[in-house]
């Protein structure tokens, strides 16, 4: 048991677990923000009654859901920006540098 506790302290496993849990929570928050606020607003400007995520076009028997792809891309960009500025603001980018 002592070796296990030492491993957790030395390797930062607790910090990794906390980061993983917070990352999941932020992902849900951003997904909700994009789907509930950004997509409907973009849908208004693009003339889509149900929002951006329903935007599509049909080629033969295939329905191309380009709105869903754009929505997922916006989701990714917002998460990337939040993580980038969060790391910069907290100074976590300097932790791995050798002194």
N, C-alpha and C positions, 0 to 999 in steps of 0.2 A: 504494500500500500504506500509505503514511503517513497519508493521509486516512481510510482504513478503520480503522486502529488508533486514531486520534484520535476517530472516531465511537464506537467501542466504549468507550473510556475516558469520554468526556463523557456519553453517553446511558445508561450503566449496563446495557449489553446483557449483559455477563457476569453481573451480579447477577440480571437477568431470567431468563437461561438456568438459573442455579443454582436460582432459585426455582421455575421450571417443572419441573425434574427432581425436586427435593425434594417438590413438590406431588404429582407422580405417585406417588412412593414412599409418601408419607403416605396418599394415596387408597387404594392397594393394602393398606396396613397396616390402615387403618380398615375397609375392606371385609372383610378377613379376620377382624378382631375382631368385627364385627357378625354375619357369617354363621357363624363358628365358635364364638362364645361367647355373644353376646347372644341371637341367635335360638333356639338350643336351650334356653336357660334360660327364655325367654318361652314357648317351646313346651311346656315342662313345666308352667308355671303355667296355660297356656290349654288344656292337655289335647291338644296336637297331637303325635303320635308322631314325626313327621319334622321338627319345628321350625316356626317361624313362617312361613318362606317358602312352605311348602306349603299354608297356610291358604287356603281358597277356598269359594265357594258356587256353585251352579248355578241359573241362571234359564233355563229352556227349553234351547236348544242351546248357550248361552253359559256358559263357566266363568269366573267373576270371581275373579281371583287377588289378593285384598285383602292377603294376607300378604306377597306380594312388594312391593307398594306400601309397606306399613308398614316393611318391611326397608330399602327404598331411602330412605325418609324418615329413618329412624334413622341410616343411613349419612351422609346429608347433614347432619343435625344434629350428629353427632359431628365430622365434618370442619370444619364451621363453628365449633364451639367450640374445636377444636384450633388453627385458624388465628387466631381472635380472641385467644385467650390467648397464642399464640406471638408475634403482632404486639405485643401489650401488654407482654409480658415482655421482649422484645428492644428495646423502645422504637422500633420502626419506624414507629409512628403519628406520631411527631414529626419525621420526616425531611422530609416535604413542606411543613411549615409554614414560612412566611417568617420570617426573623429580624428 
